[in-house]
Amino acid sequence: MMDLSGLKKKIEGLSAEEALGAFAEEFPGKIVFSTSFGWEDQVITHMIFKNDLPIRVFTLDTGRMFNETYHVWNRTIDRYKKPIEVYSPQAADVEKLMTEKGPYSFYESIENRKECCAIRKVEPLNRALKGQQCWITGIRGEQSANRTTMENPEWDAGHELVKYHPLFSWTLEEVKEYVRRFNIPYNPLHDKGFPSIGCQPCTRAVLEGEDFRAGRWWWEHASRKECGLHV
């Protein structure tokens, strides 16, 4: 486990943009950012691409995304003229799952849903992070109760690397204001009640008064509403 005290001191008082630059210097050639093209991720992508920071940007294409997500993905490439690396699930694993359990097995049990997430998201993520030393994410502390207690930066023992969340202390309004100020492409589903956007069959709009992540795996009333990427 890495001692993070020096890192925390190094970024103390820095803006999110400045801290990203500091992390890029700290982990040259071994730092990546994972985007799912939500509000927060678009802000971080803008910071990285606008400043030509040496941070590789990648996404997980599960094969079950909203058309709107693919649209904002394409708009982002057009805007910044920078590559976004793609990691997809292993074809054989998807074929086996679909053959044995059909296209909607995840509705039947939490175990089935986690199996689908493991195939479509967790395994590709593991490949994307292999050999890396630092993983940048768009997590914000207020997104869910179990995220408010996360350290930032933190040590990810599962992947054996440092995780840093540059927008951890930002509010949603601050994120939206940044998007407006710099005219950053964003997913139009956000304007239709989707604060958190994942796979199309597993995401619905959030109703007034509901929790931020109520639209993710909404049929699982007792689960922690996580897919296994951030544990």
Backbone torsions as a table, in degrees:
resi	resn	phi	psi	omega
1	MET	NA	134.8	-177.9
2	MET	-83.0	141.7	174.6
3	ASP	-76.3	116.7	-174.2
4	LEU	-94.7	-2.1	-176.1
5	SER	-60.7	-40.7	179.1
6	GLY	-65.2	-39.7	178.2
7	LEU	-63.7	-44.3	-178.9
8	LYS	-61.9	-39.6	179.0
9	LYS	-67.6	-36.6	-177.3
10	LYS	-64.1	-34.1	-176.1
11	ILE	-101.3	2.3	-179.1
12	GLU	-59.5	127.1	178.7
13	GLY	83.0	-3.9	-179.6
14	LEU	-84.5	152.6	172.6
15	SER	-72.4	167.9	178.0
16	ALA	-58.5	-41.1	-179.4
17	GLU	-64.8	-44.4	179.6
18	GLU	-66.7	-38.9	179.8
19	ALA	-64.9	-37.8	176.9
20	LEU	-60.5	-41.5	177.2
21	GLY	-62.7	-39.4	179.7
22	ALA	-66.0	-39.5	179.0
23	PHE	-68.5	-37.0	178.1
24	ALA	-62.2	-36.2	177.2
25	GLU	-71.5	-35.8	-176.8
26	GLU	-71.2	-32.9	-176.4
27	PHE	-126.2	62.6	-175.8
28	PRO	-60.6	125.7	177.6
29	GLY	74.1	1.0	-176.5
30	LYS	-130.6	32.3	-178.1
31	ILE	-130.5	134.1	-177.6
32	VAL	-135.4	157.0	176.1
33	PHE	-124.8	130.3	179.0
34	SER	-100.7	125.4	179.8
35	THR	-117.6	140.9	170.7
36	SER	-116.4	11.8	173.4
37	PHE	69.1	23.2	171.6
38	GLY	-81.4	177.0	-179.1
39	TRP	-48.8	-55.3	-175.3
40	GLU	-60.8	-44.5	-178.0
41	ASP	-66.0	-33.5	177.9
42	GLN	-67.9	-35.2	176.0
43	VAL	-63.3	-46.9	-179.0
44	ILE	-67.3	-40.6	176.3
45	THR	-57.5	-43.7	178.1
46	HIS	-59.4	-45.1	-179.9
47	MET	-61.8	-42.3	-178.9
48	ILE	-68.3	-50.7	-174.8
49	PHE	-71.2	-40.3	-178.4
50	LYS	-62.2	-35.5	-177.1
51	ASN	-98.4	5.9	-178.4
52	ASP	51.0	41.6	179.2
53	LEU	-70.9	138.9	-179.2
54	PRO	-77.5	62.8	178.1
55	ILE	-123.3	120.5	178.7
56	ARG	-72.0	135.5	179.1
57	VAL	-107.8	129.9	178.1
58	PHE	-137.3	162.4	176.3
59	THR	-136.9	158.5	176.0
60	LEU	-104.0	115.0	177.4
61	ASP	-96.4	99.9	-175.2
62	THR	-74.2	-16.2	-175.4
63	GLY	87.3	-0.2	-179.0
64	ARG	-127.5	27.8	-175.7
65	MET	-80.4	161.3	173.6
66	PHE	-68.0	148.5	173.6
67	ASN	-58.6	-35.6	179.9
68	GLU	-62.4	-33.2	178.6
69	THR	-68.1	-43.4	176.8
70	TYR	-64.2	-33.7	-180.0
71	HIS	-65.5	-47.7	-179.5
72	VAL	-69.2	-30.3	173.9
73	TRP	-59.1	-48.6	-179.4
74	ASN	-66.0	-39.8	177.7
75	ARG	-62.7	-35.5	179.7
76	THR	-66.8	-42.5	176.8
77	ILE	-62.3	-43.6	179.6
78	ASP	-63.0	-37.9	-176.5
79	ARG	-69.9	-47.0	-170.0
80	TYR	-102.3	-14.6	-179.9
81	LYS	55.9	38.7	-179.9
82	LYS	-124.6	149.5	-179.3
83	PRO	-77.5	143.3	170.9
84	ILE	-119.6	112.8	-176.7
85	GLU	-71.1	146.9	-175.5
86	VAL	-118.6	132.4	173.4
87	TYR	-121.7	122.2	-178.6
88	SER	-112.7	160.0	177.6
89	PRO	-66.3	157.5	177.0
90	GLN	-66.6	126.4	-175.3
91	ALA	-56.9	-41.8	-177.7
92	ALA	-63.1	-37.4	179.8
93	ASP	-68.1	-41.5	178.1
94	VAL	-65.1	-44.0	-180.0
95	GLU	-60.4	-42.5	179.5
96	LYS	-64.6	-45.4	179.6
97	LEU	-61.5	-47.7	-177.2
98	MET	-66.6	-37.6	179.9
99	THR	-67.0	-43.4	-175.0
100	GLU	-81.5	-32.8	-171.8
101	LYS	-126.1	-5.4	179.2
102	GLY	83.7	178.6	-172.9
103	PRO	-79.3	-13.3	-175.1
104	TYR	-126.9	34.2	-178.4
105	SER	-62.7	-25.5	-176.1
106	PHE	-65.9	-19.2	177.4
107	TYR	-76.4	-16.2	-170.5
108	GLU	-83.1	-29.4	-180.0
109	SER	-164.9	159.6	176.7
110	ILE	-63.4	-37.6	179.9
111	GLU	-61.6	-43.5	178.7
112	ASN	-65.1	-40.0	-179.7
113	ARG	-65.2	-42.6	179.2
114	LYS	-66.9	-31.9	175.8
115	GLU	-63.1	-43.9	178.9
116	CYS	-64.2	-44.6	178.1
117	CYS	-61.6	-38.4	-179.5
118	ALA	-64.1	-39.5	-179.2
119	ILE	-73.8	-45.3	-171.3
120	ARG	-88.3	-20.8	-174.8
121	LYS	-126.4	-51.2	-172.2
122	VAL	-67.6	-48.0	-179.2
123	GLU	-63.0	-45.3	175.6
124	PRO	-61.4	-37.6	177.9
125	LEU	-62.4	-42.0	179.5
126	ASN	-58.9	-38.9	177.2
127	ARG	-67.5	-40.0	-178.7
128	ALA	-65.2	-33.7	-175.6
129	LEU	-92.5	-7.1	-177.4
130	LYS	-59.7	127.3	178.5
131	GLY	81.9	-0.6	179.8
132	GLN	-87.7	161.4	179.5
133	GLN	-115.1	-17.6	-179.2
134	CYS	-146.5	134.0	-178.8
135	TRP	-120.3	117.8	176.9
136	ILE	-92.1	134.7	178.9
137	THR	-131.2	167.2	179.1
138	GLY	-98.1	18.1	-178.6
139	ILE	-62.7	136.7	170.7
140	ARG	-116.4	144.9	-175.8
141	GLY	-61.4	-34.6	-174.9
142	GLU	-82.1	1.2	-175.9
143	GLN	-68.5	-33.2	176.3
144	SER	-158.5	158.7	-173.6
145	ALA	-59.5	-40.5	-176.9
146	ASN	-74.9	-10.5	178.5
147	ARG	-89.3	-17.9	-178.1
148	THR	-66.7	-22.9	-176.8
149	THR	-96.0	3.1	-179.5
150	MET	-69.3	145.5	173.1
151	GLU	-78.8	155.9	179.1
152	ASN	-151.1	110.9	-2.3
153	PRO	-69.7	166.2	-179.3
154	GLU	-135.4	162.6	177.0
155	TRP	-96.1	123.1	177.0
156	ASP	-94.3	99.6	-176.1
157	ALA	-67.0	-32.6	-178.8
158	GLY	-63.7	-39.4	-179.4
159	HIS	-103.4	-4.8	179.2
160	GLU	54.7	56.9	176.7
161	LEU	-154.4	170.9	177.4
162	VAL	-87.6	136.1	174.1
163	LYS	-111.5	136.8	178.3
164	TYR	-132.7	135.1	-177.8
165	HIS	-117.1	90.2	-172.6
166	PRO	-62.5	-22.2	-179.6
167	LEU	-105.4	19.8	-172.8
168	PHE	-55.4	-39.3	-176.1
169	SER	-94.1	0.0	-179.0
170	TRP	-75.8	147.0	170.5
171	THR	-88.0	165.0	178.2
172	LEU	-62.2	-37.7	179.9
173	GLU	-64.6	-36.4	177.0
174	GLU	-65.2	-39.0	177.5
175	VAL	-63.3	-47.3	-178.1
176	LYS	-65.1	-37.0	178.1
177	GLU	-65.4	-40.4	177.8
178	TYR	-63.5	-41.5	178.1
179	VAL	-61.0	-43.5	179.6
180	ARG	-66.6	-42.9	-175.5
181	ARG	-61.5	-38.8	-176.9
182	PHE	-105.4	9.9	176.9
183	ASN	50.8	49.8	-177.1
184	ILE	-81.9	134.0	176.5
185	PRO	-58.7	136.9	177.7
186	TYR	-142.2	162.9	-176.4
187	ASN	-70.8	122.0	-179.2
188	PRO	-63.9	-15.2	176.8
189	LEU	-64.7	-24.3	177.0
190	HIS	-60.3	-31.0	-179.9
191	ASP	-80.9	-3.4	-178.0
192	LYS	-115.6	22.6	175.3
193	GLY	90.8	19.3	178.7
194	PHE	-110.0	88.7	178.1
195	PRO	-73.2	-29.4	-179.5
196	SER	-126.5	123.5	-171.5
197	ILE	-122.2	119.7	177.3
198	GLY	-121.9	-135.4	178.0
199	CYS	-71.1	146.0	-175.4
200	GLN	-58.5	-45.0	-178.4
201	PRO	-70.4	-14.4	-173.3
202	CYS	-111.5	9.3	-176.1
203	THR	-132.8	132.3	174.0
204	ARG	-130.1	169.1	176.5
205	ALA	-67.8	151.6	178.1
206	VAL	-92.5	133.7	179.3
207	LEU	-82.9	158.9	-179.5
208	GLU	-57.5	129.3	179.7
209	GLY	89.8	-7.6	179.1
210	GLU	-82.2	160.2	176.8
211	ASP	-63.4	154.3	-178.9
212	PHE	-51.2	-40.9	-175.5
213	ARG	-102.6	17.3	-179.6
214	ALA	-63.9	-24.3	-179.3
215	GLY	-81.6	-7.2	178.5
216	ARG	-94.4	124.7	179.5
217	TRP	47.5	51.2	-172.3
218	TRP	-60.6	-21.0	-178.9
219	TRP	-79.9	-8.7	-179.9
220	GLU	-97.2	84.9	-174.7
221	HIS	-68.2	-25.2	-174.1
222	ALA	-103.9	-3.1	-175.5
223	SER	-82.5	170.2	-179.9
224	ARG	-88.2	4.6	175.3
225	LYS	60.8	39.6	174.8
226	GLU	-126.4	152.7	-176.5
227	CYS	-102.5	-7.6	179.5
228	GLY	109.8	-6.1	178.5
229	LEU	-73.3	-39.1	-179.2
230	HIS	-119.5	103.9	-176.3
231	VAL	-123.6	NA	NA
